[in-house]
Amino acid sequence: MKIDISKISTRAPKDFDKEKTKRLTQKYLDRLPELQNKLYAQGKFGYLIIIQGVDASGKDGVVKAVFSGVNPAGCSVTAWKAPTEEERKHDFLWRIHDQVPEKGMIKIFNRSHYEDVLVTRVEKWIDTKEANRRFKHINNFESLISECNNTIILKFYLHISKEEQLERLDERIKDPSKNWKYNPNDINVNNKWDAYMNAYDEVFDNCNQIPWIIVPSDQNWYKEHIIAKTLVESMESLKMTYPKITKK
Amino acid sequence: MKIDISKISTRAPKDFDKEKTKRLTQKYLDRLPELQNKLYAQGKFGYLIIIQGVDASGKDGVVKAVFSGVNPAGCSVTAWKAPTEEERKHDFLWRIHDQVPEKGMIKIFNRSHYEDVLVTRVEKWIDTKEANRRFKHINNFESLISECNNTIILKFYLHISKEEQLERLDERIKDPSKNWKYNPNDINVNNKWDAYMNAYDEVFDNCNQIPWIIVPSDQNWYKEHIIAKTLVESMESLKMTYPKITKK
């Protein structure tokens, strides 16, 4: 099924009440510490949580809102930036593979290997042939860690509208507590909106073997709800148990 | 084409003269430092040299004889042992990917990811389904580093006979300068000869996308000849050049 991201709403469905949803989200979040403890104790599965989205789509906010109650001994974040000189001397998945979660751990990727088929496409640093090659290797790589190490991969796309992005970028200038996030390049990103959406559509088409979860993200309360719900329901479906002491 | 390793000779063809061959090998080795220098200076390609073979097949000897004249600034060896506790919490290729060569470098693997489909099969730690899964991921992985980082992979199997192995293992006991290589488990390995050969045959069948080079290795001089020749001819075929200073 081809995804056309421009056809998907960036807002919560009409029947979602904000306050009621927030209370429900909190109930999910309350179940998370116990689930994480079991994940760690059992040491059978790992979680890789990929958070993608254009600038100002609220990636940092997700990490803070959903994972602040989680024990950092079993959870860490890697925020991906432009590759270093050493990283550029390796294949694009080399630095990514290094950071995948070991069994028992939750790893959050703030941005990810998908940047290597997003910004690189928009800026035309790679051609279609190279992009297709990378799609293939991304699928292989995700299949490797899920098949050979029981890594559960949750891929979230934070879906905001072009107008919402512009408004949030403006806020970075106006709000002193957000100034530090301001980058003079921000406005170019909004100008390249369509190119980014096309690049994302291609990613959804080509790398959906482990499915993308499109999260309407104009409203933070709805975004946080979807992510908390998806994560907790996924962990509960594993029916994890604490290992017992075995007498020998 | 199915490979049956037991049908392949472990000795040099009759028409190979030992002394003449050794002189020829030296000529290849003399060309290696300049080629390595170009590899490093150009920084376009990398070399991954995989050396596999049963115990006492002469893997350490190859590293010493073929690579001793090479600048260690551009060449390093990883000798793979049983995985550590941390490594066992990741997929089997995690520690391997970490050690692949960056562009411009030569990396020698003394043993490799293939141990994860060899000793594991012989000892029945994994079943056929898991082995097939690993074959697939090994092929994907080798394709990733060759397609996405210009890594040239040379895979050498050091082919000795069962009798030759037994003789060499005996020598480890008799020769004080080889005592340190002795392992009480050595003799079990010789007893499991057929199981190892079957496991290797499966590897050759399933992971020959980047082809294996079977090196008759009962005689060290012939083994070294084949490896030096293959490596030098491979590097020369790249037609590497030194980068020029570009005036801006």
Boltz contact constraints between the chains, C-beta under 6 A:
constraints:
  - contact:
      token1: [A, 89]
      token2: [B, 102]
      max_distance: 6.0
  - contact:
      token1: [A, 89]
      token2: [B, 103]
      max_distance: 6.0
  - contact:
      token1: [A, 90]
      token2: [B, 102]
      max_distance: 6.0
  - contact:
      token1: [A, 90]
      token2: [B, 149]
      max_distance: 6.0
  - contact:
      token1: [A, 91]
      token2: [B, 144]
      max_distance: 6.0
  - contact:
      token1: [A, 91]
      token2: [B, 145]
      max_distance: 6.0
  - contact:
      token1: [A, 91]
      token2: [B, 148]
      max_distance: 6.0
  - contact:
      token1: [A, 91]
      token2: [B, 149]
      max_distance: 6.0
  - contact:
      token1: [A, 97]
      token2: [B, 97]
      max_distance: 6.0
  - contact:
      token1: [A, 98]
      token2: [B, 98]
      max_distance: 6.0
  - contact:
      token1: [A, 102]
      token2: [B, 89]
      max_distance: 6.0
  - contact:
      token1: [A, 102]
      token2: [B, 90]
      max_distance: 6.0
  - contact:
      token1: [A, 103]
      token2: [B, 89]
      max_distance: 6.0
  - contact:
      token1: [A, 133]
      token2: [B, 147]
      max_distance: 6.0
  - contact:
      token1: [A, 137]
      token2: [B, 144]
      max_distance: 6.0
  - contact:
      token1: [A, 140]
      token2: [B, 140]
      max_distance: 6.0
  - contact:
      token1: [A, 144]
      token2: [B, 91]
      max_distance: 6.0
  - contact:
      token1: [A, 144]
      token2: [B, 137]
      max_distance: 6.0
  - contact:
      token1: [A, 145]
      token2: [B, 91]
      max_distance: 6.0
  - contact:
      token1: [A, 147]
      token2: [B, 133]
      max_distance: 6.0
  - contact:
      token1: [A, 148]
      token2: [B, 91]
      max_distance: 6.0
  - contact:
      token1: [A, 149]
      token2: [B, 90]
      max_distance: 6.0
  - contact:
      token1: [A, 149]
      token2: [B, 91]
      max_distance: 6.0
